[in-house]
Amino acid sequence: MEHPVGKPAKRTAKKTGTGKKTTGAGAADRATGAGSGTAEKAATGAAKKTGTGKKTAKPESHLAMVRRARRINRELAEVYPYAHPELDFRNPFELLVATVLSAQTTDLRVNQTTPALFAAYPTPEDMAAAVPEELEEIIRPTGFFRAKSRSLIGLSASLRDNFGGEVPGRLADLVTLPGVGRKTANVVLGNAFGVPGITVDTHFGRLVRRWKWTEQEDPEKVEADVAAIFPKSEWTMLSHRVVFHGRRICHSRKPACGACPIAPLCPSYGEGETDPEKARKLLKYEMGGYPGQRLSPPPNYPGSPAPPLGAG
């Protein structure tokens, strides 16, 4: 079932002071307009006055942080009920290759590049036998194409020689493949094999530090801290929701705080634009009314597909 962009999957109408019912203008509006006051209160609600009249933040207990983190996850699940991996793929091999290509570029650029790549090299055996210069030319738009070409040929040869031409479903095996680290392995495990995993990319790391779930910078330590907060069954979808939020609303340089549906739960509220109208202009992809990153999005995706390479 499709859900309107920006609206939670489950939201009941509330009566206004005039006796009329309103349903709101979307999940993001809960933190804008009159709701911005709530967000500001939430951002400073843990503060107490000192003798000088200034406010100092009251330390948050670990239990309170865990409760807040889990509530954020529930809220994100309502805002992004359609969250999904934003790489186009039809099988584990295509997902593995696309994830390797996604380093230092956008999923959109990868999705625009892989149709020609998989038409030329549909199997590990085909890719392992590729002429490096020809493979490099196809994947050139993704950047770092020489290094990525070496990784793709190397991992394909390893799949052919060590795993019978099949992508293994164990993390210990996946990380032995050239160019495949823990992040890539967790993407493949979670989305091709249904094995729970937390994917710590730049968006995920940035947001969980903003939300004070961790202070760690090392991806493996971030993964361990966040894994301790949530049940294993939530790990894969949590990763999608956090990354979706980071790409659409909680941007690196200028977060759209005034259009953020979880602003009342965010200890970093105010780092970005708090004016509701200005914040809405910062929204990206389907939240801002633009195409998403996938050329072939899942059926319940509320936005429009991305254009192929060279179109528009």
N, C-alpha and C positions, 0 to 999 in steps of 0.2 A: 504494500500500500504506500502510495506516495504521500509525503508530508509537505506542506507549504514551506518554502525556504525561510529559514530563520525562526520558525515556530516549533515549540516543543511538540513531541508526539502526544503528550498527555497534558492538557492544561484546561482547567475548568474556569468558567466565567466567574467574575467577582462582582458583587454589587458595589456601585459607587455611592458616594454620599447623597446623590440625588435620587437614589432608588433604582437607577437604570443599571443594566448589566453591560459590562464591557469584557471583551475577550483579549484585549491588548493587541498591539500591532506586531507581534512576533516576540520570540524569546529575547532578542537583543533589546527590545524596548523596555524590558523589566529593569534595566539598569540605566535608562535614559529618561529624559523628561523629569516627571515627579520622582521617578525611581532613582535618579542620580543622587538625591539626598540620602536614600537608603545605602547606596554604595559608599558615599562619603562617611556615613556613620559606621558602616562595617569596617572601613579602612582604619578608622580611629577608635573604634569601639573598645579595643583592648587597652586604651590609654587611660591613665589616671593623672589627676592634677598633683603637681608638686607644691611645695611651699611657695615657690616663686610664681605660681599660676600657670606654668608651662606644663605641657603634657609629655609624659614618657610612656613608651610602649611597655605593656605588661607581658612578660615572657609567656609564650604559648607552651603548654605542656605537650609531651609527646602524644598522649591520648587525644588531646584536643586537636592536634595536627592530623592524626589519623582519621578522626571523625570528619574533619573539614575536607581532607583529601578524598575520602569516599563519597562525600556529598558532592564535591566537584565532579567526580566521575559520573554520578547519577544525573547531575544536571547536564553534563556534556552528552550523555546518552539520549537525553530528550531533545537537545538542540541538533545533534547529528545522528539521528537514527539510521541514516544511510551511510555512515562512515565505512570506508573500505580501502583496500590498497589502491593507490593511485597510479599504479603501473599496469599497462595492458599486458595480459598473458593468458595463455590457453592451457598450459601445462607447467609442471615444476621446472623443466629446463628453461622455458621462456622467462619465467619469473626470476630464476637464478641469473640469467644473462642480463635481463633488464635491470636488476638490482645492482649488479656490478657496474653497469653503464651509468647508473644514476649518481655515482660519486661526482661531486663538484659540478653538478648541473641540475636542471629541473626534471621532474618526472614528465612534464609536458614534452620537453625536447627528446627525452628517451622514447616516449610513446610515438613521436613523429618519425623516429629513426628506425624502430624495430620492425615495422612491416616489411621494409626492403631487406633488412638483415635476416629475418626468419624465412623470407621467400628464397633467399640464396643459401641459407644454412639451417635447415629445419631440425636437424638432429645433432647430438654431440659428435657423432662420427663425421658429419659434413663439416662442422666448424673446426674440428681438430685438423682436418686436411686443408683448411683454407690457406690461400696465398696471403701472407701478412699484408702486403700492400693493397690488395683488393679489399680485405676486411677493414683495414684502416680507412679507406676511402668511404665506405658505407657508414662507419660510426664516427666519422670526423665531426659532425655537428654536435656530438656530446662532449667534445673537449678531451684532452689528454688521450687522444685516440691511439697513440703508439703503445703506451703502457696498458691501456684497456685491451688492445688487440692481443698483446702478449698474455694477459690474464685469461681472456676468452679462449684462446687456442690452448693454453695450458690446462685450464679447468676442463675443457672438452676432452682433451687427451686423457686426463686423469679419469673422467667419467667412463670413457671408452675402455681404458686399460684396467682400471681397478674396481669399477662398479657396474660392469656389464652394460654400459651405455645408459644407465638410469641414475637419476639424482637421488642420493641417499637421504633417508629420513631421520638421521641422527646428527646432532650438533657436532659430536666428536669427529664424524666423518666429513661433514661439510667444511669445517674449518681447515681441513687438510688440502682443500682445493686452492690453486693459485688465485689470488685476488679476493678470496672469501674470508671475511672476518666474522666476528660474533654477531655484529649487527645484521649483515647480509644473511647469515645462517638463520637468525631468528625470524627475519622476514619470510624466508622460504618455509621454515618449519610451521610458522603460524598460519600462513595463507595458502600453502600448497598441501600441507599434511595435517593441519588441525592440531599441531602440537603447541601449547601455550608458550609465548615468549614475549619479552619486552624489547621493543626496538628503540634504541637510544640514538636518534639522529640529532642534528643541530636544533631543530624545533623542539623536540621532546626535552632535551637537556635544558634549553633556555627556559621553557615554561615551568618545569618542575622545580627549578631553582627560584624562579619568581614566586612560585606558590609555597616556597619554603619546605618542600618535601625532602629536600636534600641540599647540602652545601658542596657536594662533590663536583669535580670537573671531569674526572676520568669516567668514560662511558661505562666501564664494567662496575665501578663503584656506585654510579648513579643507578644502574640496573639493579644492583643488589639492594640499595636503599628503598627503591620504589617497589621491588618485589616483596619486601617485608611488610608493606602497607596493605597490599591487595591480595585477595585469594587468586590462586593460579588461573582459575577459570576466566578471570577478567583481563589477564595480561595482554592478549592479542588485541582485543577491542579497545582497551584503554589506550594502547599505543596509537591506534587509528584516530581515536577521538582527540587525543592531545595534539597529534600532528595536524589534524584538520583545523583545530582551533588556532594553532600557531601560524598556519598558512593563511587563514582567513581573517582573523581578528587580532590575535596577540602577536603582532609583528615584532621583529627585532628592534628596529630603530624607532618606530612610532606606533605603539600599540593603540588600538581603537578602544580605549577604556570606556568611553561614553556610550559605546554600542555593544558592550560586553555583557552577556547574560549571566556570567558568574562574578561580576564585579563585587557584589556584596561579600563574596567568599575569598577575595584576592587580597593578600597583604601588600601587594605591590601596586594597588590601584592608585592611579595618578601619575605613573611613570609616562603614560602616553596622553593622547588627546581625550579630555573629559567632556568637552562640549558635545552633546548628542548629535547635532547636525553635522559638525565637522568630523566627528568620529565615523558616522555612517559613510562618508565619502572615502574612508580608508579601507572599507571592507573589500575583500577580494573574492574571486571565483563566484560560485553561485550565491554567496551571501551578499555580494555587491552587484548581482545581476549579470555576471560575466560567465563565459564558458569555463568548464573545469579543466583538469589536466589530462583526462583520458579521452582518446578518440572513440573508445568503445566502453562507455560507463555501464555499470549494472542497471537493470531495469528500474529500480526504485530511486535512482539518482535524480534529484529535483532540478538540476541545472542542465545546460546544453552541452553537447560533446565538444571537445576541442577540435580545431581544424587540422587537417594533415599538413605535413611539411610543405612550405611554399605556397599554401593557400592564403588568400586574403592579404 
